[in-house]
Amino acid sequence: MNADDEPLAPVIPLFGGRRKGDESTGLGGDAEAAPSQATPEAELWRSTWASSSPRPSSHADAAQSGSRETYAGTPSERHPARGAAGRSAPRLRALAAHEEFDGGAAGSADPEELKKAAEEILVRRLRTRSLSVSEARLVLRGFERDELRLAPEQIDEVIDDFCRRGYLDDALLAGHLITSGVERKGQGRVALSRALAQRGIPREVIDAALGDLPDDDVERALEFARTKMRSLGRLDPETAKRRLSGQLARRGYSGGVVSSVIRTVMGEHSSGRRPSGVRFE
């Protein structure tokens, strides 16, 4: 027996195909039970991606079928040829009963439910910031749900209810704004009146609130100017005077008050006199 006559090692197919020697040797069965034509290797490769033949559920099913044809379907889940196909796709979360969309609900909201929802929105706004009646009315007018808005009479009902409960009070809001403007910002009457009007407070309420304010614009302007001169004193007199005049004017003090205060403060600064800080009511 020559070296050339030595038998070659059998080739084992990777994808479940039949070995070429199975047709002639009849390994594992008779040659008559084998199919008449062997599947080419190219077809075996393509069959790993798409195969119309169903996969036997078990070896017993394959034995009962009376055929020795080996399944050549898709490779295993862990085979590299599967790639991303071997990974399961994300499943959509099922909607709960309360999340189901009701297409016929739009446009059929109960007016009372719509009103309650608008009241809740207004309460949330009031928790973060005090509102005037005019501002609250704008909030209600802008509320919309399912393409529905409050009717004018519904808005009036909500406003009246909130005013009766004390949630809305223009007079009280005006007093708070004046106190804040005077103590924190050093504002005069003109600036205070403008700030209240911008919040939608009626003119009669503004006049009443300013009427309770002591007529001491000069004293308030002097306090503000003396505080600012601590940082403006390092500048030349003309520059300090110009900047201080602009700051007083922006805070709503009249021209006469500004001129009087500037003369007083600049005189105190040039002479080196320090104000006593005593106010006479």
C-alpha positions as CSV (number, residue, x, y, z in Angstrom):
1,M,0.0,0.0,0.0
2,N,1.6,3.3,-1.1
3,A,1.5,6.6,0.7
4,D,-0.7,8.0,-2.0
5,D,-3.3,5.3,-1.3
6,E,-3.8,6.3,2.3
7,P,-7.4,7.3,3.0
8,L,-8.1,11.0,3.6
9,A,-9.7,12.1,6.8
10,P,-13.4,12.6,6.5
11,V,-14.6,16.3,6.1
12,I,-17.2,17.3,8.6
13,P,-19.6,20.0,7.4
14,L,-20.0,22.9,9.8
15,F,-23.6,23.7,9.0
16,G,-25.2,20.3,9.2
17,G,-24.8,19.3,5.5
18,R,-24.1,15.8,4.3
19,R,-20.6,14.7,3.7
20,K,-19.7,13.9,0.1
21,G,-18.7,10.4,1.1
22,D,-22.1,9.6,2.5
23,E,-23.4,9.1,-1.1
24,S,-20.9,6.4,-2.0
25,T,-20.2,4.8,1.3
26,G,-23.7,4.9,2.7
27,L,-22.5,5.7,6.2
28,G,-25.2,5.2,8.8
29,G,-27.7,3.6,6.3
30,D,-28.3,2.3,2.7
31,A,-27.4,4.3,-0.4
32,E,-31.0,3.9,-1.5
33,A,-32.2,6.0,1.4
34,A,-30.0,8.9,0.5
35,P,-31.3,11.7,-1.8
36,S,-30.4,11.3,-5.5
37,Q,-28.5,14.6,-5.6
38,A,-26.3,16.2,-3.0
39,T,-26.8,19.8,-2.1
40,P,-24.0,22.0,-3.3
41,E,-21.9,23.8,-0.7
42,A,-23.0,27.2,-1.9
43,E,-26.6,26.1,-1.4
44,L,-25.7,24.9,2.1
45,W,-24.2,28.3,2.9
46,R,-27.3,30.1,1.7
47,S,-29.5,27.7,3.5
48,T,-28.1,28.9,6.8
49,W,-29.7,32.2,6.2
50,A,-33.1,31.2,4.8
51,S,-34.4,27.7,4.6
52,S,-37.9,26.7,3.6
53,S,-37.6,23.2,5.1
54,P,-38.9,23.0,8.6
55,R,-36.5,22.0,11.3
56,P,-37.3,18.6,13.0
57,S,-38.3,19.1,16.6
58,S,-36.3,16.1,17.7
59,H,-34.2,13.2,16.5
60,A,-37.2,10.9,16.8
61,D,-39.1,13.0,14.4
62,A,-36.3,12.8,11.9
63,A,-36.1,9.1,12.2
64,Q,-39.9,8.7,11.8
65,S,-39.8,10.7,8.6
66,G,-37.8,8.0,6.8
67,S,-35.4,10.5,5.3
68,R,-31.8,10.9,6.1
69,E,-31.7,14.5,4.8
70,T,-30.0,16.6,7.4
71,Y,-31.5,19.9,8.4
72,A,-29.6,22.9,6.9
73,G,-31.5,25.8,8.5
74,T,-30.3,28.8,10.4
75,P,-27.2,28.4,12.6
76,S,-27.4,28.4,16.4
77,E,-28.1,31.6,18.3
78,R,-24.4,31.9,19.4
79,H,-23.0,31.4,15.9
80,P,-21.1,34.4,14.6
81,A,-23.0,34.2,11.3
82,R,-26.2,35.3,13.2
83,G,-24.8,38.7,14.1
84,A,-27.4,41.1,15.4
85,A,-30.2,38.7,14.3
86,G,-29.3,36.4,17.2
87,R,-30.3,39.1,19.7
88,S,-33.9,39.5,20.6
89,A,-35.6,42.7,19.6
90,P,-37.0,44.9,22.4
91,R,-40.6,44.3,23.3
92,L,-43.1,47.1,23.5
93,R,-44.6,47.6,26.9
94,A,-48.2,46.9,27.1
95,L,-50.4,49.9,28.0
96,A,-52.2,49.8,31.3
97,A,-55.9,50.2,31.4
98,H,-55.6,53.9,32.4
99,E,-53.1,54.6,29.6
100,E,-55.3,53.4,26.8
101,F,-56.0,56.1,24.3
102,D,-59.6,57.0,23.8
103,G,-59.9,58.6,20.4
104,G,-63.4,59.7,21.0
105,A,-62.7,61.6,24.3
106,A,-61.3,64.7,22.5
107,G,-63.7,67.5,22.4
108,S,-66.2,65.8,24.8
109,A,-64.8,67.0,28.2
110,D,-67.3,67.9,30.9
111,P,-67.5,71.7,31.5
112,E,-67.2,71.2,35.2
113,E,-64.2,69.0,34.9
114,L,-62.6,71.6,32.6
115,K,-63.3,74.3,35.2
116,K,-61.7,72.2,38.0
117,A,-58.6,71.6,35.9
118,A,-58.3,75.3,35.2
119,E,-58.6,76.1,39.0
120,E,-55.8,73.6,39.7
121,I,-53.5,75.3,37.2
122,L,-54.3,78.7,38.8
123,V,-53.6,77.4,42.3
124,R,-50.2,76.1,41.2
125,R,-49.4,79.5,39.8
126,L,-50.4,81.3,43.0
127,R,-48.2,79.0,45.0
128,T,-45.1,80.3,43.2
129,R,-46.1,84.0,42.8
130,S,-48.8,86.3,43.9
131,L,-51.0,87.3,41.0
132,S,-53.3,90.3,40.4
133,V,-56.9,89.7,39.3
134,S,-55.8,90.7,35.7
135,E,-53.0,88.3,35.7
136,A,-55.2,85.5,37.0
137,R,-57.7,86.2,34.3
138,L,-55.0,85.8,31.7
139,V,-54.0,82.5,33.1
140,L,-57.6,81.2,32.8
141,R,-58.0,82.5,29.3
142,G,-54.9,80.7,28.2
143,F,-55.9,77.4,29.7
144,E,-56.8,74.8,27.1
145,R,-57.6,71.0,27.3
146,D,-58.7,68.8,24.4
147,E,-59.0,72.0,22.3
148,L,-61.5,73.4,24.7
149,R,-61.3,76.6,26.6
150,L,-63.2,78.1,29.5
151,A,-66.3,80.2,28.7
152,P,-66.2,83.9,29.8
153,E,-68.8,83.2,32.5
154,Q,-66.7,80.3,33.8
155,I,-63.7,82.6,34.1
156,D,-65.8,85.1,36.0
157,E,-67.0,82.4,38.4
158,V,-63.4,81.3,39.2
159,I,-62.2,84.8,39.7
160,D,-65.1,85.7,42.0
161,D,-64.5,82.5,44.0
162,F,-60.8,83.1,44.4
163,C,-61.4,86.7,45.4
164,R,-64.0,85.6,48.0
165,R,-61.5,83.2,49.5
166,G,-58.7,85.8,49.6
167,Y,-56.5,84.1,47.0
168,L,-56.7,87.2,44.9
169,D,-56.5,90.7,46.4
170,D,-55.2,93.6,44.4
171,A,-55.1,96.0,47.3
172,L,-53.0,93.6,49.4
173,L,-50.7,92.9,46.4
174,A,-50.2,96.6,45.8
175,G,-49.2,97.1,49.4
176,H,-46.6,94.3,49.2
177,L,-45.1,95.7,46.0
178,I,-44.8,99.2,47.4
179,T,-43.1,98.0,50.5
180,S,-40.7,95.9,48.5
181,G,-40.0,98.8,46.1
182,V,-39.3,101.2,48.8
183,E,-37.2,99.1,51.2
184,R,-35.3,96.9,48.7
185,K,-35.1,99.1,45.6
186,G,-35.4,102.6,46.9
187,Q,-38.1,103.5,44.3
188,G,-40.1,106.7,44.2
189,R,-43.7,107.2,43.6
190,V,-43.4,107.3,39.8
191,A,-41.5,104.0,39.6
192,L,-43.9,102.4,42.1
193,S,-46.9,103.5,40.1
194,R,-45.4,102.2,36.9
195,A,-44.6,98.8,38.5
196,L,-48.1,98.4,39.9
197,A,-49.6,99.3,36.5
198,Q,-47.5,96.7,34.8
199,R,-48.9,94.0,37.0
200,G,-52.4,94.9,35.9
201,I,-53.6,96.6,39.1
202,P,-56.4,99.1,38.5
203,R,-55.6,102.8,38.7
204,E,-57.9,103.4,41.7
205,V,-56.2,100.7,43.7
206,I,-52.8,102.1,42.8
207,D,-53.8,105.6,43.9
208,A,-55.2,104.3,47.2
209,A,-52.0,102.3,47.9
210,L,-49.7,105.3,47.1
211,G,-51.9,107.6,49.2
212,D,-51.0,105.5,52.3
213,L,-47.3,106.0,51.5
214,P,-45.7,108.8,53.5
215,D,-44.8,111.8,51.3
216,D,-41.1,111.5,51.9
217,D,-39.6,111.0,48.5
218,V,-36.8,113.4,49.3
219,E,-35.8,111.4,52.4
220,R,-35.9,108.0,50.5
221,A,-33.9,109.5,47.7
222,L,-31.3,110.9,50.1
223,E,-30.9,107.5,51.8
224,F,-30.4,105.8,48.4
225,A,-28.0,108.5,47.1
226,R,-25.9,108.5,50.3
227,T,-25.6,104.7,50.0
228,K,-24.5,104.9,46.4
229,M,-21.9,107.7,47.0
230,R,-19.8,105.2,49.0
231,S,-18.9,103.5,45.7
232,L,-19.1,106.6,43.5
233,G,-17.0,108.8,45.7
234,R,-13.8,107.6,44.1
235,L,-14.9,109.1,40.8
236,D,-14.5,112.7,39.7
237,P,-17.5,114.9,40.8
238,E,-19.0,115.3,37.4
239,T,-19.0,111.6,36.7
240,A,-20.4,110.8,40.1
241,K,-23.1,113.4,39.7
242,R,-24.2,112.1,36.3
243,R,-24.3,108.4,37.4
244,L,-26.2,109.2,40.6
245,S,-28.7,111.4,38.7
246,G,-29.4,108.5,36.3
247,Q,-29.9,106.0,39.1
248,L,-32.3,108.3,40.9
249,A,-34.3,109.0,37.8
250,R,-34.6,105.3,36.9
251,R,-36.1,104.7,40.4
252,G,-38.9,107.1,39.6
253,Y,-37.9,110.3,41.5
254,S,-39.0,113.5,40.0
255,G,-36.5,116.0,38.5
256,G,-36.9,118.4,41.4
257,V,-36.2,115.7,44.0
258,V,-33.2,114.5,42.0
259,S,-31.7,118.0,41.8
260,S,-32.2,118.7,45.5
261,V,-30.7,115.3,46.5
262,I,-27.7,115.7,44.2
263,R,-26.9,119.1,45.7
264,T,-27.2,117.8,49.2
265,V,-25.1,114.6,48.7
266,M,-22.4,116.2,46.6
267,G,-22.1,119.0,49.2
268,E,-21.7,116.5,52.0
269,H,-19.1,114.6,50.0
270,S,-17.0,117.6,49.1
271,S,-17.0,119.0,52.7
272,G,-16.3,115.6,54.2
273,R,-19.4,115.8,56.4
274,R,-21.1,112.6,57.3
275,P,-24.9,112.5,57.6
276,S,-26.3,111.9,61.0
277,G,-28.7,109.3,59.6
278,V,-31.5,110.7,61.8
279,R,-34.9,111.0,60.1
280,F,-37.6,113.2,61.4
281,E,-41.1,112.0,60.7
